[in-house]
Amino acid sequence: MMMSEVRVREAEQGDVKAVFALMQEAAPAMHQELHPSITPQALKEFGWGDKQLFRAFLAEEINESGEVKGVVGFALSHHLYSTWEGFSSCLRHLYVAPTHRRHGIGTRLWRAAVRASLDEGCIRCECFVPESNAEGLQYCLKVGKMQDLTASGEIWHLFAIDGETFSTYPHCVKQGRSSVRIRPATGEDFTGVEQLIQYLADYEEMPDGPKLDAKTLRYHAVERNTPWCMCWVAEDIARGGNSSNTGERKSGPIVGYVIYLYLMSFEGCSVYMEDLFVMPSYRGQGIGQSLWSIAIQDGLKNGARRCEFAVLKENTPSIGFYKSKGAIDLTEKKGYHLLRMQHAQMVKFVEKA
């Protein structure tokens, strides 16, 4: 039977019910659950509200008269942020109705999402795919030619903290040493943050190293009208002082930081923690736990249901810390793979259309 014409376009606010219906259909088919917090109203708020957490793309079947017969597929993408490279995107969900597969619709949806990401200035595209979705995993590797970050080279594991552990975590925070103050980052802090990011790169023996300077980090986190990420820092106020010229207090050194943002998936609104780092000489004081708590508390205020983050497999001290606080290794427990498409491959992928 000949298939009708299919049109791919970005979803608009009026498409909320169609997006919700497809998510209800897609989640069980992809061996996942749709969190009860996902409702048409929530999608409207998080997709077209003041803080847009995702973009959706639809595949519509069109009849001979040019009318829409129905929606047969969708793609949902959200933003990520790399303190090394900058703004990136994540194709979180891609689904085509079984009756309309093997016609290239999924690839057209994916290309639409990647094209939109390139237009926004994203430098890479990532996917989080569980092994239970074997068909989707192979599709990403074969069609998108994505690098599997859980199988070779730099091995990354995806972690999450959710449920009661997430909702009660802020009540369990230890106070750090009295000389350290946890506060939102200001413009002048990013030179110190940049130095800590470089320290972290050296610690993880990452050969390429960070490509963002303090000026760029500051713009992304505090100077844009809609920041790409949030940043809090730990300042050692005891090592500050007064300016000899003006008598004004000078900030102490930045000894830790957390950078995070928000995203949307079948699990609902989540906090994605890009980086959490504390200088070794300041560890064991509850500073890291306090910084992590800030991200979680902020998430709870903004409707988040969980916190996600990725950790290098060889970073056993951090993994031990996160697990001791109730985080689950989703790569270990559920076989989640982190896949990546770099900028050059994104451009090639779109040009094949």
N, C-alpha and C positions, 0 to 999 in steps of 0.2 A: 504494500500500500504506500502510495506517495505521500510524504509528509508535507504539511502546509508550510508556508513561509514562517520563519522564526526571526523575530526582531530582538536584539539585545540593547538595553538602555539602562542608565542609572535610575534607581528607584527614587520616587518623590514621596513627600509626606502623605499624599493621598493613596499610596500603595501599601500603607502599613498593614492592613488586614491581609493582603496577599503575601507579604513577607512573613507575617506571623503564621499563616496557614502552611507555607512551605517549610518553615522551621519545625512546625509540629510534625510534618510528614518526614522531614529529613532526619531528625535526631534519632529515632529508633532504627531507621534504615542504615544509619552510620554507627550503630551500636553505642549511642550516647543518649543521655537524658536531657530533656529540656527543663531547666530550672523553673519552678513555679513563679518566680519573680518576673519571668519573661511574659509580658502581656502586650497587647497592642498599644496601650498607653505608655508602657515602659519603652517600647521601641520608638514611639513618637518622641518621647523625651530625650532618649539617648542618641537617636539618629538624626533628629531635626531640631533639637532644642538648643539652648545656649552653648552647651558643651557637646559637640558632635563626637561620639565615641566610635562610630562605625560608618561605613558607606556600603550600600547594598546595590546590586545590579540584578536585573531581571531578564529572563528570556520569555518572550510572549509569542504564542502561536497566533498567526494572523490568517483569516480566511480570505477568500477570493474578493470579497467586498472591502477588504482593508480593515475589517473589524477584529478586535481581539477576541479569540476563542477561549483563551485561558493562559495562565502563567505556568510554564513547564520547568523552570529552573531558576536558581539564584546563586549569587556569590556574595559573601559577606567578608569585608576586609576592615581592619582597624590599623591604627598607627602603632609603631614601636619607636624606641629611641636608643641610639647607641652613643655612649659618651666618647667613643673612638671615632665614629664616622658621621653621626648625625641622625637625621630623620629617615625612618624606614617604614615599610608597611608589612602587614601580615595577612595573607589570605587564610582566614580562619575556617570558613566553611564554604564548600562548593557542592552543589547538588543539582542533579537533573533527574526528572521523573523517569522511571524505568522504560516507559513507552517511547521515550524520545532520546534514548542514549545511542551511541555509535553514529552520531550525525555531526559531531564537532561542536555541539552546543556548549558543552562544558569548557572547551578550550576558548571559545568566543567569549564566554563570561569571564574567564580568567584573564584573557587579554584585555578586556575592558577595564578590569580592576587594576592591572599592571599599568596600563596606559594612564589611568587617572593618577596612580601613584607617581609615575614619572613626571606628569604635569605639575604635581605638588612639590617636586624636588626630592623625592625619596631616592636613597642610594642603594637600597636592596629590598628584596621581598622574601619573607619567611613564611613557613607553614609549620603548624604543630599537628602531627598526625599519629594516632594510636595504631598499634599493630593490628588491632581488631578490624580496622578499616584497611585491609590488605590491598583491595583494589585501588583505593585512593592513594595509598602510599606508592604503589607501583606507577600509578598515573603521574604523580608529581615527579618521580625520578626519571621516568621515560619521556614524557611530553615536555615537562619543564626543565629537564636536565638539571635538577636541583642537587646541591651538595648535601649529603646526609651527615649532619654534625654529631650524630650519636653513633656513627659506625666507623669513622676513620678520621685521622688527623686530630684536630682539637675535639675531644669528645665532651659534649655538653649534655647535661641532664636537666629535664624540666621538673620543677618542684611547685607545690601548691600547699597553702594552708587555708582551710575553709571550715564550714560548720561552726560548732561551738568553740573550737580552738581559735578560730578567727574572731568570732564575736566577743570572746572574753579575754583575748590576748592583752588589750590595753590595761586591764586591771592587774596584770602580773608583772608590770615593769619594775625593774630595780633602778634605783637612782645611782647615777655615776658619781665619780669623785666631785666634790663640791666646787672645784675650780673650773669644771667644764660645764658650759652652757649650751643647750640644744636650742636652736632657733632657725627661722627661715633664712635662706641665703639672701644676701644683698649683693649689689653689683660688685663691690670691692672684694667679695669673698672668692671670686672664681679663679684668681691667680693661685690661691691655696688649694682650691678644688682640682685645678689642672695638675698641680704638683702631686696630689694624692692619686689621681688617675694614672699618672706616669709611674708612680711608685707601685701601684697595683699591676700595671702592665709588666714591669720588671719582675715583680713577685711571681706572676703567672708565666713568665718567660715567653711573652708574646712578641715575636720578632718584628712585626710590622709597626707596632706601637700606635698610640693615639694620634689622630690627625686633626683634632679640634683644639683650638687655642682658647684661652680664657675669655677673649672677646666674643667668640662665637658661642661658647657655652652660656655666657651671660645673656646674650641676645635670645637664645633659644628658651632659657628658663625664666627670665624676669623682664625682658624688654619688649618681647612681642606682645601684641594686643591679646592674642590667645596663645599662651606659652605651650611649647611642645612637651614640657615636662615640669615637674616640681622638684625643688632641691632644698633640703635642710642640712645644716652643718653643725658640727660640734666644735666649739671654740674654747680654747684654754684661756680663760679670762685672767688667770693669775700671771700669765706671761705677756699680758698686754702692758700698757703704760700710758703716760701722758706725753703729748708732743712738747718738745722744749720751746717751740715757737709760739704755739697757741694755747697750750695747757689742756687742749682737748684730749680725751681718752683715745688711745690707739687700740685697735682690735688685737686680740691675741692670735696665735697661730691656729689655723684650721687643722684639727687632728682627726676628723672623721666626717663623713657625709653620706646621705642617701638621696638617690634620684629615682623618681617613679612617675608613672602616668596611668591613665585609665584606659580600659578596653572593654569590648563586648563580645560575648560568645554564647553558646548554648547554656553555659553555666551562669549566665547573667553578667552584671557589671563586675569587673575585677580590677584590683590594683596590680599593675605590673611593675615590679621592682627591678629597675635596670642595674643599679649599683648600690652596694652597701659596703662601706670600707671604714676601718678604724686603724690608726697607726698602731703597730705592734706594741709599743711602749705604753699604750693607753688601753690595751685590752684587759679583759677580766674585771672591768669596772662597771659593767652594765651599760656602756655607751652604745654599743652596737644594738643591744636589745631596745634601748630607748629610741634610737633612730628608726629601727624597724617598726616600733610601736607608733611612731608619728605617721608613717605611711598607712598603717592599718587604721588608726583613728580617723585620719582624713578620709580613707576609703569608706568607713562606716558612715561618716557624715554625708557622703555623696552617694549612698545606696549600693556600695560594693558588697559582694557576698564572699569574696575570697581574695587571696594574694598569690600571684604567680611570679616565678623568677627562674632563671637558668643559672646553673653552676657547672664549672669545669669538673669532670669526674675526678681528676687528680687533686683537686682542692679539698682534701679530706678534712682539714680543720673546719672549714666553713660548712661542709656537708654535715659533720658531726654536730655543729652548733645549731643548724636549722632543724635537723631531725630531733634534737633534744627539746626543741620548742614546739614540736608537733607537726612540722612540715612533712609532707609525703613526697617521696621521689616518684613522680609519675612515669619516668622512663623505666625505672626499676620495677614498679608495681603494675603498670598498665601498658608498658611498651611504647611510650610516646617517643616519637622521633622529631627532632628539630631539623628542618630542611631550609636551605638558603639558596636564593638566586641573586647573584651579584648584579650591579648596575649594567655592565656590558651585556650580560645574558638577558636582562630585562628588555633592553633595547632590541636585541635580536629576536626575542620572543614576540614582541609587538610587531616588528617588521615583517614577520612571516604571514600576517593576516592578509 
